[in-house]
């Protein structure tokens, strides 16, 4: 299964490009298109309602819009349950008060989105391609960076937890060991880290995030950057490219969208700048749809350009009749 992330500055048309790619791919492959953008456009582009989650548009094409509020709420409930079970011996400290304000913590939405991506990649094995229509550049970089950031934090937290276990073991020995019978679960010493719930949780998280990092950096994953022929789009795209390089995430294609006769000269200038920054990455121009410009009725996902021509790593090129 191949995974494509469509990203770019807000308003450049990344949702339309993601939808068009999904439509073209679905002629020969089973495709799941997922919108992660809080300002969903996927359903509007295909003229269907996705309020109930997922819809099969054709035999090969499924569509889904992620409810970020529900996703965040479910993520928090799941994590609070784990924390409560793990630290139930500390209930005297009234941890519920701290758990109740977790929803305001920075990064919660990004972790919820990352969880959705991980679950989709792990569970949706029946598709040949999964296409993610992502939020604007800043949020996209943050949640794509989270697996690697989280692994660094997990390593540090694991080290701290081991120190805590060693000190608890030492203190318990000084105090003379466990009470008679040694069966009180609230004070039972877990010097063996494999018996410690916190260590087990940290190891499981590291394994999950490590696997996800491998997928995101692997040969079956690709980021497609959509931009417009203007300087603001260029500057934000440059920041994204630099971030992708730092994270070692594969940029597969640059799409110069909404090109017209009037802005063709600017399009050439912007494309030249991209070649200096991301030399070797294929680039494709997409003309501004006259029907979209005039507001005429048209299937926005059915564009004349072949969006698969430059997706070189295993994508068939003969999708157009």
RAGIQUI-V40269 format. One record per residue. N is the residue number from 1. SS is DSSP state (helix for helix, strand for strand, loop for the rest). PSI is psi in whole degrees, -180 to 180 (* if undefined). D_LAST is the distance of its C-alpha to the last C-alpha in Angstrom with 2 decimals. Layout:
n=N ss=SS psi=PSI d_last=D_LAST
n=N ss=SS psi=PSI d_last=D_LAST
This chain:
n=1 ss=loop psi=134 d_last=24.52
n=2 ss=strand psi=146 d_last=23.40
n=3 ss=strand psi=126 d_last=24.79
n=4 ss=strand psi=131 d_last=23.59
n=5 ss=strand psi=120 d_last=26.00
n=6 ss=strand psi=123 d_last=24.88
n=7 ss=strand psi=172 d_last=28.00
n=8 ss=loop psi=176 d_last=29.55
n=9 ss=loop psi=149 d_last=32.07
n=10 ss=loop psi=132 d_last=32.27
n=11 ss=loop psi=1 d_last=30.22
n=12 ss=loop psi=-14 d_last=27.75
n=13 ss=loop psi=24 d_last=24.74
n=14 ss=helix psi=-34 d_last=24.38
n=15 ss=helix psi=-41 d_last=23.85
n=16 ss=helix psi=-42 d_last=20.92
n=17 ss=helix psi=-39 d_last=19.37
n=18 ss=helix psi=-43 d_last=20.19
n=19 ss=helix psi=-42 d_last=18.66
n=20 ss=helix psi=-40 d_last=15.38
n=21 ss=helix psi=-44 d_last=15.27
n=22 ss=helix psi=-42 d_last=16.24
n=23 ss=helix psi=-46 d_last=13.55
n=24 ss=helix psi=-42 d_last=10.71
n=25 ss=helix psi=-34 d_last=12.81
n=26 ss=loop psi=-10 d_last=13.51
n=27 ss=loop psi=-23 d_last=10.25
n=28 ss=loop psi=-6 d_last=11.92
n=29 ss=loop psi=158 d_last=15.39
n=30 ss=loop psi=126 d_last=18.37
n=31 ss=strand psi=137 d_last=19.08
n=32 ss=strand psi=120 d_last=22.27
n=33 ss=strand psi=125 d_last=22.48
n=34 ss=strand psi=126 d_last=26.16
n=35 ss=strand psi=121 d_last=27.83
n=36 ss=loop psi=-5 d_last=31.11
n=37 ss=loop psi=125 d_last=31.79
n=38 ss=loop psi=-32 d_last=34.84
n=39 ss=loop psi=78 d_last=33.31
n=40 ss=loop psi=137 d_last=30.35
n=41 ss=loop psi=-10 d_last=27.30
n=42 ss=helix psi=-47 d_last=24.69
n=43 ss=helix psi=-40 d_last=25.68
n=44 ss=helix psi=-39 d_last=25.86
n=45 ss=helix psi=-39 d_last=22.36
n=46 ss=helix psi=1 d_last=20.98
n=47 ss=loop psi=44 d_last=23.82
n=48 ss=loop psi=157 d_last=25.52
n=49 ss=loop psi=129 d_last=28.98
n=50 ss=loop psi=25 d_last=29.38
n=51 ss=loop psi=-27 d_last=33.17
n=52 ss=loop psi=6 d_last=33.61
n=53 ss=loop psi=-86 d_last=31.85
n=54 ss=strand psi=146 d_last=28.63
n=55 ss=strand psi=138 d_last=26.13
n=56 ss=strand psi=111 d_last=23.29
n=57 ss=loop psi=-44 d_last=20.53
n=58 ss=loop psi=-178 d_last=18.18
n=59 ss=loop psi=-35 d_last=18.76
n=60 ss=loop psi=-9 d_last=17.44
n=61 ss=strand psi=119 d_last=18.37
n=62 ss=strand psi=145 d_last=22.07
n=63 ss=strand psi=146 d_last=23.73
n=64 ss=strand psi=138 d_last=27.29
n=65 ss=strand psi=126 d_last=29.69
n=66 ss=loop psi=128 d_last=32.82
n=67 ss=loop psi=102 d_last=36.11
n=68 ss=helix psi=-38 d_last=37.96
n=69 ss=helix psi=-46 d_last=41.35
n=70 ss=helix psi=-41 d_last=41.18
n=71 ss=helix psi=-44 d_last=39.82
n=72 ss=helix psi=-42 d_last=42.74
n=73 ss=helix psi=-45 d_last=45.24
n=74 ss=helix psi=-40 d_last=44.16
n=75 ss=helix psi=-46 d_last=44.23
n=76 ss=helix psi=-44 d_last=47.73
n=77 ss=helix psi=-42 d_last=49.04
n=78 ss=helix psi=-45 d_last=47.88
n=79 ss=helix psi=-37 d_last=49.37
n=80 ss=helix psi=-38 d_last=52.58
n=81 ss=helix psi=-44 d_last=53.09
n=82 ss=helix psi=-45 d_last=52.80
n=83 ss=helix psi=-41 d_last=55.19
n=84 ss=helix psi=-44 d_last=57.64
n=85 ss=helix psi=-39 d_last=57.80
n=86 ss=helix psi=-39 d_last=58.18
n=87 ss=loop psi=33 d_last=60.90
n=88 ss=helix psi=-23 d_last=62.67
n=89 ss=helix psi=-8 d_last=65.92
n=90 ss=helix psi=16 d_last=65.73
n=91 ss=helix psi=-21 d_last=65.53
n=92 ss=helix psi=-21 d_last=68.98
n=93 ss=helix psi=3 d_last=67.32
n=94 ss=loop psi=57 d_last=65.34
n=95 ss=loop psi=-20 d_last=61.87
n=96 ss=helix psi=-35 d_last=60.35
n=97 ss=helix psi=-39 d_last=61.12
n=98 ss=helix psi=-38 d_last=59.01
n=99 ss=helix psi=-34 d_last=56.13
n=100 ss=helix psi=-23 d_last=56.05
n=101 ss=loop psi=7 d_last=55.21
n=102 ss=helix psi=-30 d_last=52.53
n=103 ss=helix psi=-18 d_last=49.84
n=104 ss=helix psi=0 d_last=50.95
n=105 ss=loop psi=137 d_last=50.65
n=106 ss=loop psi=139 d_last=48.34
n=107 ss=loop psi=-8 d_last=45.25
n=108 ss=helix psi=-44 d_last=45.13
n=109 ss=helix psi=-40 d_last=41.81
n=110 ss=helix psi=-41 d_last=40.29
n=111 ss=helix psi=-37 d_last=41.62
n=112 ss=helix psi=-43 d_last=40.31
n=113 ss=helix psi=-43 d_last=36.77
n=114 ss=helix psi=-40 d_last=37.11
n=115 ss=helix psi=-41 d_last=38.28
n=116 ss=helix psi=-43 d_last=35.24
n=117 ss=helix psi=-47 d_last=32.92
n=118 ss=helix psi=-44 d_last=35.05
n=119 ss=helix psi=-39 d_last=35.09
n=120 ss=helix psi=-48 d_last=31.34
n=121 ss=helix psi=-37 d_last=30.69
n=122 ss=helix psi=-36 d_last=33.46
n=123 ss=helix psi=-29 d_last=32.72
n=124 ss=loop psi=66 d_last=28.95
n=125 ss=loop psi=-10 d_last=28.36
n=126 ss=loop psi=2 d_last=25.84
n=127 ss=loop psi=150 d_last=22.96
n=128 ss=loop psi=-32 d_last=20.87
n=129 ss=strand psi=139 d_last=20.79
n=130 ss=strand psi=123 d_last=23.28
n=131 ss=strand psi=123 d_last=22.66
n=132 ss=strand psi=122 d_last=25.88
n=133 ss=strand psi=111 d_last=26.09
n=134 ss=loop psi=165 d_last=29.53
n=135 ss=loop psi=173 d_last=32.47
n=136 ss=loop psi=165 d_last=33.33
n=137 ss=helix psi=-51 d_last=34.26
n=138 ss=helix psi=-51 d_last=37.91
n=139 ss=helix psi=-38 d_last=37.56
n=140 ss=helix psi=-46 d_last=34.55
n=141 ss=helix psi=-37 d_last=36.59
n=142 ss=helix psi=-46 d_last=39.54
n=143 ss=helix psi=-24 d_last=37.95
n=144 ss=helix psi=-27 d_last=36.01
n=145 ss=helix psi=-20 d_last=39.41
n=146 ss=helix psi=-42 d_last=41.26
n=147 ss=helix psi=-45 d_last=40.83
n=148 ss=helix psi=-39 d_last=42.48
n=149 ss=helix psi=-43 d_last=45.06
n=150 ss=helix psi=-40 d_last=45.90
n=151 ss=helix psi=-40 d_last=46.45
n=152 ss=helix psi=-42 d_last=48.93
n=153 ss=helix psi=-40 d_last=50.77
n=154 ss=helix psi=-42 d_last=50.80
n=155 ss=helix psi=-43 d_last=52.43
n=156 ss=helix psi=-44 d_last=55.07
n=157 ss=helix psi=-37 d_last=55.69
n=158 ss=helix psi=-42 d_last=56.02
n=159 ss=helix psi=-45 d_last=58.63
n=160 ss=helix psi=-42 d_last=60.53
n=161 ss=helix psi=-40 d_last=60.42
n=162 ss=helix psi=-40 d_last=61.88
n=163 ss=helix psi=-40 d_last=64.67
n=164 ss=helix psi=-45 d_last=65.39
n=165 ss=helix psi=-41 d_last=65.62
n=166 ss=helix psi=-41 d_last=67.98
n=167 ss=helix psi=-39 d_last=70.20
n=168 ss=helix psi=-41 d_last=70.32
n=169 ss=helix psi=-44 d_last=71.35
n=170 ss=helix psi=-45 d_last=74.07
n=171 ss=helix psi=-42 d_last=75.36
n=172 ss=helix psi=-37 d_last=75.48
n=173 ss=helix psi=-41 d_last=77.54
n=174 ss=helix psi=-37 d_last=79.94
n=175 ss=loop psi=-6 d_last=80.36
n=176 ss=loop psi=18 d_last=81.24
n=177 ss=loop psi=-172 d_last=78.07
n=178 ss=loop psi=161 d_last=76.65
n=179 ss=loop psi=166 d_last=78.90
n=180 ss=loop psi=128 d_last=80.51
n=181 ss=loop psi=-31 d_last=77.89
n=182 ss=loop psi=37 d_last=75.10
n=183 ss=loop psi=10 d_last=72.86
n=184 ss=loop psi=111 d_last=72.31
n=185 ss=loop psi=-20 d_last=68.50
n=186 ss=loop psi=-23 d_last=68.93
n=187 ss=loop psi=8 d_last=70.82
n=188 ss=loop psi=129 d_last=69.74
n=189 ss=loop psi=132 d_last=69.06
n=190 ss=loop psi=80 d_last=65.69
n=191 ss=loop psi=-32 d_last=66.33
n=192 ss=loop psi=110 d_last=63.84
n=193 ss=helix psi=-24 d_last=60.58
n=194 ss=helix psi=-15 d_last=58.61
n=195 ss=helix psi=-4 d_last=60.66
n=196 ss=loop psi=123 d_last=60.07
n=197 ss=helix psi=-36 d_last=57.52
n=198 ss=helix psi=-47 d_last=56.69
n=199 ss=helix psi=-43 d_last=56.04
n=200 ss=helix psi=-42 d_last=53.90
n=201 ss=helix psi=-44 d_last=51.82
n=202 ss=helix psi=-40 d_last=51.43
n=203 ss=helix psi=-41 d_last=50.40
n=204 ss=helix psi=-43 d_last=47.77
n=205 ss=helix psi=-42 d_last=46.36
n=206 ss=helix psi=-40 d_last=46.31
n=207 ss=helix psi=-43 d_last=44.44
n=208 ss=helix psi=-47 d_last=41.78
n=209 ss=helix psi=-32 d_last=41.34
n=210 ss=helix psi=-42 d_last=41.45
n=211 ss=helix psi=-41 d_last=38.63
n=212 ss=helix psi=-40 d_last=36.56
n=213 ss=helix psi=-43 d_last=37.33
n=214 ss=helix psi=-38 d_last=36.15
n=215 ss=helix psi=-46 d_last=32.81
n=216 ss=helix psi=-32 d_last=32.36
n=217 ss=loop psi=-2 d_last=33.31
n=218 ss=loop psi=177 d_last=31.41
n=219 ss=loop psi=-15 d_last=28.39
n=220 ss=loop psi=6 d_last=26.25
n=221 ss=strand psi=149 d_last=26.89
n=222 ss=strand psi=145 d_last=25.67
n=223 ss=strand psi=130 d_last=26.52
n=224 ss=strand psi=120 d_last=24.11
n=225 ss=strand psi=122 d_last=26.24
n=226 ss=strand psi=133 d_last=25.17
n=227 ss=strand psi=168 d_last=27.45
n=228 ss=strand psi=159 d_last=28.02
n=229 ss=loop psi=69 d_last=29.37
n=230 ss=loop psi=161 d_last=33.00
n=231 ss=helix psi=-34 d_last=35.99
n=232 ss=helix psi=-43 d_last=36.56
n=233 ss=helix psi=-40 d_last=33.10
n=234 ss=helix psi=-48 d_last=33.69
n=235 ss=helix psi=-43 d_last=37.08
n=236 ss=helix psi=-36 d_last=36.03
n=237 ss=helix psi=-36 d_last=33.04
n=238 ss=helix psi=-42 d_last=35.49
n=239 ss=helix psi=-39 d_last=37.64
n=240 ss=helix psi=-44 d_last=34.77
n=241 ss=helix psi=-42 d_last=33.85
n=242 ss=helix psi=-40 d_last=37.53
n=243 ss=helix psi=-40 d_last=37.75
n=244 ss=helix psi=-39 d_last=34.79
n=245 ss=helix psi=-43 d_last=36.50
n=246 ss=helix psi=-38 d_last=39.77
n=247 ss=helix psi=-4 d_last=38.22
n=248 ss=loop psi=40 d_last=36.25
n=249 ss=loop psi=136 d_last=33.00
n=250 ss=loop psi=116 d_last=29.82
n=251 ss=strand psi=121 d_last=28.05
n=252 ss=strand psi=-30 d_last=24.49
n=253 ss=strand psi=142 d_last=22.84
n=254 ss=strand psi=129 d_last=24.14
n=255 ss=strand psi=117 d_last=22.20
n=256 ss=strand psi=100 d_last=23.81
n=257 ss=strand psi=151 d_last=22.89
n=258 ss=strand psi=41 d_last=23.88
n=259 ss=strand psi=135 d_last=24.23
n=260 ss=loop psi=174 d_last=25.39
n=261 ss=loop psi=-36 d_last=27.07
n=262 ss=loop psi=-34 d_last=30.36
n=263 ss=loop psi=16 d_last=30.00
n=264 ss=helix psi=-39 d_last=28.07
n=265 ss=helix psi=-43 d_last=31.33
n=266 ss=helix psi=-38 d_last=32.15
n=267 ss=helix psi=-42 d_last=28.70
n=268 ss=helix psi=-41 d_last=29.44
n=269 ss=helix psi=-45 d_last=32.87
n=270 ss=helix psi=-42 d_last=31.71
n=271 ss=helix psi=-37 d_last=29.06
n=272 ss=helix psi=-39 d_last=31.85
n=273 ss=helix psi=-39 d_last=34.02
n=274 ss=helix psi=-37 d_last=31.40
n=275 ss=helix psi=-32 d_last=31.13
n=276 ss=helix psi=-35 d_last=34.91
n=277 ss=helix psi=-40 d_last=34.84
n=278 ss=loop psi=51 d_last=31.74
n=279 ss=loop psi=138 d_last=31.25
n=280 ss=loop psi=-16 d_last=28.63
n=281 ss=loop psi=128 d_last=26.47
n=282 ss=strand psi=149 d_last=22.95
n=283 ss=strand psi=142 d_last=22.55
n=284 ss=strand psi=137 d_last=19.75
n=285 ss=strand psi=140 d_last=20.26
n=286 ss=strand psi=124 d_last=18.84
n=287 ss=strand psi=147 d_last=19.90
n=288 ss=loop psi=128 d_last=22.02
n=289 ss=loop psi=121 d_last=20.32
n=290 ss=helix psi=-37 d_last=22.25
n=291 ss=helix psi=-41 d_last=21.89
n=292 ss=helix psi=-41 d_last=23.39
n=293 ss=helix psi=-39 d_last=26.03
n=294 ss=helix psi=-9 d_last=27.06
n=295 ss=loop psi=17 d_last=26.92
n=296 ss=loop psi=155 d_last=24.62
n=297 ss=loop psi=126 d_last=22.95
n=298 ss=loop psi=148 d_last=19.43
n=299 ss=loop psi=105 d_last=17.46
n=300 ss=loop psi=-23 d_last=18.41
n=301 ss=loop psi=-13 d_last=16.16
n=302 ss=loop psi=81 d_last=12.90
n=303 ss=loop psi=160 d_last=13.04
n=304 ss=loop psi=-26 d_last=10.98
n=305 ss=loop psi=146 d_last=12.01
n=306 ss=loop psi=102 d_last=10.56
n=307 ss=loop psi=-9 d_last=13.65
n=308 ss=loop psi=-7 d_last=13.25
n=309 ss=loop psi=-31 d_last=13.54
n=310 ss=loop psi=5 d_last=17.31
n=311 ss=loop psi=89 d_last=18.01
n=312 ss=loop psi=-14 d_last=19.26
n=313 ss=loop psi=73 d_last=21.29
n=314 ss=loop psi=4 d_last=19.28
n=315 ss=loop psi=131 d_last=15.98
n=316 ss=loop psi=145 d_last=12.88
n=317 ss=loop psi=-8 d_last=10.79
n=318 ss=loop psi=43 d_last=7.55
n=319 ss=loop psi=-20 d_last=6.47
n=320 ss=loop psi=137 d_last=3.76
n=321 ss=loop psi=* d_last=0.00
